[in-house]
Amino acid sequence: MKDLLLITPPFTQLNTPYPATAYIKGFLNTKNISAFQMDLGIEVILELFSKKGLEDIFCHSELVEGQSNSPNIQRIFALKDEYIKTIDAVIAFLQGNNPTLARQICSGDFLPEAFRFEQLDDMEWAFGSMGMQDKAKHLATLYLEDLSDFIVECIDENFGFSRYAERLGRSANSFDDLYSHLQKEPTYIDAITLKILKGKIEIVQPKLVCISVPFPGNLYSAFRCAQFIKSHFPDIKISMGGGFPNTELRSLTDVRVFEFFDFITLDDGELPLELLYQNTCQTELDEVHFKRTFLLENKKVVYKNDTLQKDYKQSEVGTPDYSDLLLDKYISVIEIANPMHSLWSDGRWNKLTMAHGCYWGKCTFCDISLDYIKVYEPILAKTLVDRMEELIAQTGENGFHFVDEAAPPALMRELALEIIKRKIVVTWWTNIRFEKSFSQDLCVLLKASGCIAVSGGLEVASDRLLELIKKGVTVEQVAQVTRNFTEAGIMIHAYLMYGYPTQTIQETVDSLEMVRQLFELGILQSGFWHQFAMTAHSPVGMFPDEFGVIPQTNKITFANNDIQFRDKTGIDHEQFSFGLKKSLFNYMHGLCFDYTLQDWFDFKIPKTTVKPDFIYNSLQKEESFNIKPSAKIVWIGGKPLTEIFTKSKKGNSWEMIKMTFHDKKEAFVIDIEKEKGAWLIKTLETISVHHDKKTTFSVLKTDFENTFDDFELFWYSKPVNTLRNFGLLVFS
């Protein structure tokens, strides 16, 4: 028995748990509040995609009368015995339990193939750069997608691997449509969901159920689960929290919502849940007063605000706790042959946050008025690495996805130094802003600590629009930063935007040309175009007149986030969608750089005004040689092997030191005068990454010039330049 049951409703990710309940459970641990968590999504998927699950699906589809099935569905049904025979083995393989099956999958005659496999002709070339395990994962993913198509057409049109009935949650200004669907009989997927939920409630026997709803694709299932609990377990109180209510339900007035939920919490959930626990599990529920929580009083929705109680600091919320979740049952899939894209769907990642909110907090398309963006609070690097070590011990996984809005460069540096100092082996990636702080040296350090990839918003590759967005970067700066990451061996994914208010057709074309050049030069590996969406809590949504857009508002009684609008330019930005995405798909795979931009569109577009060598010329500008006196100097290499030898020239002889350094790939040698060499050996130990105290450039200069002359001449000499290429790093 537990006091609280934390639920993520179907569906989010196949490969790893959505972290909200793990964050909350970690906090509850610090308060000695007992809780059990479950990811209903993965449990439903595992029941669906099993031998018995497919037998039931195919049997159910036979009972559906009067439906006209497509040739693809007819083929899948004809091959049902092959699907039933292979499904358990394929799922086990995708869970990492049956690696030898990869050879059979790649043989080409093991998996039944339907429509999804037709794209293989376009992508067969890519498999040469993929290992057999990855190729097999990709083929197995297509196999599951074929089955998903069958489910959508024959069983449940709302099904999706990472969402369910998403249409009902998107921009639902009124609760009417969702409420109407909830009055209908549960769907096939609902029946599986509710059966699993019932079994878990009977075991856990909670007093309070907390349902986290991160996305619109979780909303319908959340309400269906709450409806079931109200009907079958009426004594249990139910609360909804998470990203969707936090952004969408701040203007809620429809009291019918409270036929399903007792409470809806907004913003950070730690304090509200602690107070909910106190009022539902420790005492009789009376009038509850706590920060940022909706309550129902006299059939009206009211908004309680107790300013006497402060939210918990990030240092106080504890380490996320992934216990109870079926960590060994998640499914790694690879949807397309792109190494960066696979990070979202392949492998299990422990999720952590370096900082609450965004340190920049100015982008005009972003929800900067809400606490999850505007309240910035970084976590100490030592605390972060403590939490990483706790999670490694708990989960057995050393992969980390830092889910920050934008990870702060200075904190990333301190995190990397702490990881290297503790000599722990981790793999990690995060989201960033492409700002100039990401120097060549910082990127080298991040790579040395285990950083494999970053994603960031290039948005619109136009300096005018970047300034209007208040992104704080230029296209030239983005190119230099992506070059630094690429040269360090860190993959880069760019979020790309089109249709921003006042954006012209010419700017869309020029933005595509910038993206083409970035990919052609190999300094961008992955990207995704999305059309601008105006949200209620962003500066554009709050002050539309300033951005030349006319909002088309409806009466709000339920969800309020995405706002339909008309751009005063009158441009139909939607028409660019297919061409932008098709060109990007080819660029990501190293193809079609010689195509004209017109080739991607079936309507006339203007020629680009961007010079064909713009990005190339941006990369020719070298970083400044000027080093600030306060810059930190760090050595991440090892100790050298030394040998004294004598050098003679024109009758003069003097002693030299030969230093041989070994890194993981090669050995390199520097020769230096004996006295300076002795100073350098001592200094490398002092500035080693494993030392707590960091040495500044000015301290180094003073120490050198206590014995020798002209530190700058020494610093820019060949021996030191060699060290600079092998781990002698400078951070401003």
ZIBEL-V835038 format. One record per backbone hydrogen bond with DSSP energy under -0.5 kcal/mol. CO is the residue of the C=O (numbers start at 0). NH is the residue of the N-H. If there is no record, write none. Layout:
BEGIN
co->CO nh->NH
co->CO nh->NH
END
This chain:
BEGIN
co->2 nh->206
co->2 nh->207
co->3 nh->35
co->4 nh->209
co->5 nh->37
co->6 nh->8
co->6 nh->211
co->7 nh->39
co->7 nh->40
co->13 nh->330
co->18 nh->22
co->19 nh->23
co->20 nh->24
co->21 nh->25
co->21 nh->320
co->22 nh->26
co->23 nh->27
co->24 nh->28
co->25 nh->29
co->26 nh->29
co->26 nh->30
co->27 nh->30
co->27 nh->32
co->28 nh->31
co->31 nh->33
co->33 nh->3
co->35 nh->5
co->37 nh->7
co->37 nh->39
co->38 nh->42
co->39 nh->43
co->40 nh->44
co->41 nh->45
co->42 nh->46
co->43 nh->47
co->44 nh->48
co->47 nh->49
co->49 nh->53
co->50 nh->54
co->51 nh->55
co->52 nh->56
co->53 nh->57
co->54 nh->58
co->55 nh->59
co->56 nh->60
co->57 nh->61
co->58 nh->62
co->59 nh->62
co->59 nh->63
co->60 nh->63
co->62 nh->64
co->66 nh->68
co->69 nh->73
co->70 nh->74
co->71 nh->75
co->72 nh->76
co->73 nh->77
co->74 nh->78
co->76 nh->79
co->78 nh->81
co->78 nh->82
co->79 nh->83
co->80 nh->84
co->81 nh->85
co->82 nh->86
co->85 nh->89
co->86 nh->90
co->87 nh->91
co->88 nh->92
co->89 nh->93
co->90 nh->94
co->91 nh->96
co->91 nh->97
co->92 nh->95
co->93 nh->331
co->97 nh->100
co->98 nh->101
co->99 nh->102
co->99 nh->103
co->100 nh->104
co->101 nh->105
co->102 nh->106
co->103 nh->106
co->103 nh->107
co->104 nh->107
co->113 nh->116
co->114 nh->117
co->115 nh->118
co->116 nh->119
co->117 nh->120
co->118 nh->121
co->118 nh->122
co->119 nh->122
co->119 nh->123
co->122 nh->125
co->122 nh->126
co->123 nh->126
co->124 nh->127
co->125 nh->128
co->126 nh->129
co->130 nh->134
co->131 nh->135
co->132 nh->136
co->133 nh->137
co->134 nh->138
co->135 nh->139
co->136 nh->140
co->136 nh->333
co->137 nh->141
co->138 nh->142
co->139 nh->143
co->140 nh->144
co->141 nh->145
co->142 nh->146
co->143 nh->147
co->144 nh->148
co->145 nh->149
co->146 nh->150
co->147 nh->151
co->148 nh->152
co->149 nh->153
co->150 nh->154
co->150 nh->155
co->155 nh->158
co->157 nh->164
co->159 nh->162
co->162 nh->159
co->164 nh->167
co->164 nh->168
co->165 nh->168
co->165 nh->169
co->168 nh->170
co->168 nh->171
co->170 nh->172
co->171 nh->558
co->172 nh->556
co->172 nh->557
co->174 nh->178
co->175 nh->179
co->176 nh->180
co->177 nh->181
co->178 nh->182
co->179 nh->182
co->180 nh->183
co->186 nh->190
co->187 nh->191
co->188 nh->192
co->189 nh->193
co->190 nh->194
co->191 nh->195
co->192 nh->196
co->193 nh->197
co->194 nh->198
co->195 nh->199
co->196 nh->200
co->197 nh->201
co->198 nh->202
co->199 nh->203
co->200 nh->204
co->203 nh->1
co->206 nh->236
co->207 nh->4
co->208 nh->210
co->208 nh->238
co->209 nh->6
co->209 nh->211
co->210 nh->212
co->210 nh->240
co->211 nh->8
co->211 nh->213
co->212 nh->243
co->212 nh->244
co->214 nh->217
co->214 nh->218
co->215 nh->218
co->215 nh->219
co->216 nh->163
co->217 nh->221
co->218 nh->222
co->219 nh->223
co->220 nh->224
co->221 nh->225
co->222 nh->226
co->223 nh->227
co->224 nh->228
co->225 nh->229
co->226 nh->230
co->227 nh->231
co->228 nh->232
co->232 nh->235
co->236 nh->208
co->237 nh->261
co->237 nh->262
co->238 nh->210
co->239 nh->264
co->240 nh->212
co->241 nh->245
co->242 nh->246
co->243 nh->247
co->243 nh->248
co->244 nh->248
co->247 nh->559
co->248 nh->251
co->252 nh->254
co->253 nh->256
co->254 nh->257
co->255 nh->258
co->256 nh->259
co->256 nh->260
co->262 nh->239
co->263 nh->293
co->268 nh->272
co->269 nh->273
co->270 nh->274
co->271 nh->275
co->272 nh->276
co->273 nh->277
co->274 nh->278
co->275 nh->279
co->276 nh->280
co->276 nh->281
co->277 nh->282
co->283 nh->285
co->285 nh->287
co->286 nh->288
co->287 nh->289
co->289 nh->292
co->291 nh->265
co->292 nh->303
co->293 nh->263
co->294 nh->296
co->294 nh->301
co->296 nh->299
co->299 nh->296
co->299 nh->301
co->301 nh->294
co->301 nh->303
co->303 nh->291
co->303 nh->292
co->304 nh->306
co->305 nh->308
co->312 nh->315
co->313 nh->316
co->319 nh->321
co->321 nh->324
co->324 nh->326
co->325 nh->328
co->326 nh->329
co->329 nh->331
co->330 nh->332
co->335 nh->337
co->337 nh->341
co->339 nh->342
co->340 nh->343
co->340 nh->344
co->341 nh->344
co->341 nh->345
co->344 nh->332
co->344 nh->346
co->346 nh->348
co->349 nh->400
co->351 nh->402
co->353 nh->378
co->355 nh->376
co->362 nh->365
co->363 nh->539
co->365 nh->367
co->365 nh->538
co->366 nh->369
co->369 nh->372
co->369 nh->373
co->370 nh->374
co->371 nh->356
co->372 nh->357
co->373 nh->375
co->374 nh->376
co->376 nh->355
co->379 nh->383
co->380 nh->384
co->381 nh->385
co->382 nh->386
co->383 nh->387
co->384 nh->388
co->385 nh->389
co->386 nh->390
co->387 nh->391
co->388 nh->392
co->389 nh->393
co->390 nh->394
co->391 nh->395
co->397 nh->426
co->398 nh->349
co->399 nh->401
co->399 nh->428
co->400 nh->351
co->400 nh->402
co->401 nh->430
co->405 nh->358
co->407 nh->411
co->408 nh->412
co->409 nh->413
co->410 nh->414
co->411 nh->415
co->412 nh->416
co->413 nh->417
co->414 nh->418
co->415 nh->419
co->416 nh->420
co->417 nh->421
co->418 nh->422
co->418 nh->423
co->419 nh->422
co->423 nh->425
co->426 nh->399
co->427 nh->451
co->427 nh->452
co->428 nh->401
co->429 nh->454
co->430 nh->406
co->431 nh->456
co->432 nh->434
co->434 nh->437
co->436 nh->438
co->438 nh->442
co->439 nh->443
co->440 nh->444
co->441 nh->445
co->442 nh->446
co->443 nh->447
co->444 nh->448
co->445 nh->449
co->445 nh->450
co->446 nh->449
co->449 nh->427
co->451 nh->490
co->452 nh->429
co->453 nh->492
co->454 nh->431
co->455 nh->457
co->455 nh->494
co->458 nh->460
co->458 nh->496
co->459 nh->461
co->461 nh->465
co->462 nh->466
co->463 nh->467
co->464 nh->468
co->465 nh->469
co->465 nh->470
co->468 nh->363
co->473 nh->477
co->474 nh->478
co->475 nh->479
co->476 nh->480
co->477 nh->481
co->478 nh->482
co->479 nh->483
co->480 nh->484
co->481 nh->485
co->482 nh->486
co->483 nh->487
co->484 nh->488
co->484 nh->489
co->485 nh->488
co->488 nh->490
co->490 nh->453
co->491 nh->524
co->491 nh->525
co->492 nh->455
co->493 nh->495
co->493 nh->527
co->494 nh->457
co->494 nh->458
co->495 nh->529
co->497 nh->531
co->499 nh->502
co->503 nh->507
co->504 nh->508
co->505 nh->509
co->506 nh->510
co->507 nh->511
co->508 nh->512
co->509 nh->513
co->510 nh->514
co->511 nh->515
co->512 nh->516
co->513 nh->517
co->514 nh->518
co->515 nh->519
co->516 nh->520
co->517 nh->522
co->517 nh->523
co->518 nh->521
co->525 nh->493
co->527 nh->495
co->529 nh->497
co->532 nh->534
co->533 nh->562
co->534 nh->537
co->536 nh->368
co->537 nh->541
co->538 nh->542
co->542 nh->545
co->543 nh->546
co->543 nh->548
co->544 nh->547
co->547 nh->567
co->548 nh->550
co->549 nh->565
co->550 nh->552
co->554 nh->556
co->556 nh->252
co->556 nh->253
co->560 nh->535
co->562 nh->533
co->563 nh->551
co->565 nh->549
co->566 nh->569
co->570 nh->572
co->571 nh->574
co->572 nh->575
co->573 nh->576
co->575 nh->579
co->576 nh->580
co->577 nh->581
co->578 nh->582
co->579 nh->583
co->580 nh->584
co->581 nh->585
co->582 nh->586
co->583 nh->587
co->584 nh->588
co->585 nh->588
co->585 nh->590
co->586 nh->589
co->591 nh->594
co->595 nh->598
co->596 nh->599
co->597 nh->600
co->610 nh->613
co->612 nh->616
co->613 nh->617
co->614 nh->618
co->615 nh->618
co->616 nh->619
co->617 nh->620
co->619 nh->621
co->625 nh->627
co->627 nh->630
co->628 nh->697
co->630 nh->696
co->631 nh->633
co->631 nh->730
co->632 nh->694
co->633 nh->635
co->633 nh->728
co->634 nh->688
co->640 nh->659
co->642 nh->657
co->644 nh->655
co->646 nh->653
co->648 nh->651
co->651 nh->648
co->653 nh->646
co->654 nh->673
co->655 nh->644
co->656 nh->658
co->656 nh->671
co->657 nh->642
co->657 nh->659
co->658 nh->660
co->658 nh->669
co->659 nh->640
co->660 nh->667
co->665 nh->662
co->667 nh->660
co->669 nh->658
co->671 nh->656
co->672 nh->676
co->673 nh->677
co->674 nh->678
co->675 nh->679
co->676 nh->680
co->677 nh->681
co->678 nh->682
co->679 nh->683
co->680 nh->684
co->681 nh->685
co->682 nh->686
co->684 nh->687
co->686 nh->634
co->687 nh->690
co->694 nh->632
co->695 nh->699
co->696 nh->700
co->697 nh->701
co->698 nh->702
co->699 nh->703
co->700 nh->704
co->701 nh->705
co->702 nh->705
co->703 nh->706
co->703 nh->707
co->709 nh->713
co->710 nh->714
co->711 nh->715
co->713 nh->716
co->716 nh->720
co->717 nh->721
co->718 nh->722
co->719 nh->723
co->720 nh->724
co->721 nh->724
co->722 nh->725
co->722 nh->727
co->723 nh->726
co->726 nh->635
co->726 nh->728
co->728 nh->633
co->730 nh->631
END
